Amino acid sequence: MSIDIDTARRVAKLARIRVEEDALPALAQEFNAVLGFIEQLQEVDVEGVEPMTSATPQRLKRRGDDVTDGNQQEKILANAPDAREGFFAVPKVVE
């Protein structure tokens, strides 16, 4: 696939990028270079290759899945502008 100047102009317009008329040939060349690289990547045989998320194998550190209530009610309510009887107090919004 080859990108011509009109297509480069249209892509720039769709991307909302202002490109001067004299810069359009260079932009079309850059698009063609990117597409050429993608075509090279499509020629690579990846059958049986596992997908990877990183170049180095890593395992995430895991923590125990312990359910707690936090035991920090006083600290949390200390940040509230209005707290009553252990709860956040909020203004009435429905009459």
C-alpha atoms as one frame of an Amber mdcrd trajectory, in Angstrom:
protein
   0.000   0.000   0.000   1.275   3.437  -0.855   0.217   6.741   0.661   0.014
   9.668  -1.728  -0.085  13.366  -0.889  -3.904  13.535  -0.983  -4.185  10.664
   1.489  -1.582  12.282   3.769  -3.587  15.528   3.631  -6.777  13.633   4.540
  -5.109  11.788   7.443  -3.743  15.065   8.789  -7.201  16.619   8.567  -8.812
  13.643  10.340  -6.148  13.827  13.058  -6.736  17.587  13.281  -3.066  18.285
  12.619  -2.169  21.373  10.616   0.358  20.439   7.938   1.652  22.981   5.468
   1.364  22.081   1.773   5.139  21.905   1.316   5.424  19.397   4.216   2.884
  16.954   2.773   5.362  15.015   0.574   7.607  14.364   3.584   4.588  13.280
   5.647   3.511  10.890   2.899   7.037   9.422   2.859   6.943   8.918   6.628
   3.579   7.169   6.352   4.983   4.909   3.640   7.993   4.080   5.843   5.704
   3.117   8.726   3.538   0.985   6.470   6.650  -0.693   5.055   7.784  -1.576
   8.551   4.345  -3.009   9.365   4.505  -5.134   6.220   7.890  -6.468   7.366
   6.404  -7.361  10.751   3.537  -9.231   9.088   6.040 -11.507   7.322   7.396
 -12.833  10.640   6.128 -16.310  11.574   4.789 -16.117  15.138   2.984 -19.458
  15.168   3.354 -21.033  18.606   4.984 -17.978  20.205   3.432 -17.038  23.544
   2.438 -13.383  23.968   4.566 -11.500  26.465   4.038  -8.401  28.539   7.699
  -7.627  29.184  11.120  -8.413  27.768  12.176  -9.834  31.128  10.156 -12.495
  32.943   8.562 -11.071  36.063   6.123 -12.224  38.675   4.027  -9.679  40.475
   4.350  -9.581  44.217   1.175 -10.919  45.704  -0.384 -10.089  49.012  -2.827
 -12.057  51.038  -6.464 -11.531  50.224  -7.527 -10.811  53.800 -10.857  -9.109
  54.351 -10.749  -6.521  57.127 -12.862  -3.557  58.079  -9.778  -1.356  58.206
 -10.214  -0.430  61.885  -9.707   3.242  60.997 -13.157   4.729  61.504 -11.905
   7.576  63.703  -9.112   8.523  61.283 -11.489   8.523  58.314 -14.183  10.524
  60.078 -11.561  13.058  61.212 -11.390  14.200  57.564 -15.149  14.747  57.294
 -16.471  18.293  57.541 -19.443  16.957  59.537 -19.584  13.556  61.226 -22.244
  12.385  63.676 -22.645   9.126  65.575 -19.858   7.423  63.621 -21.163   8.371
  60.142 -20.656  11.112  57.548 -23.337  13.763  57.858 -24.471  15.193  54.534
 -27.041  17.845  53.698 -30.506  16.746  52.666 -30.857  16.787  48.875 -34.496
  15.697  48.457 -37.318  17.773  49.904
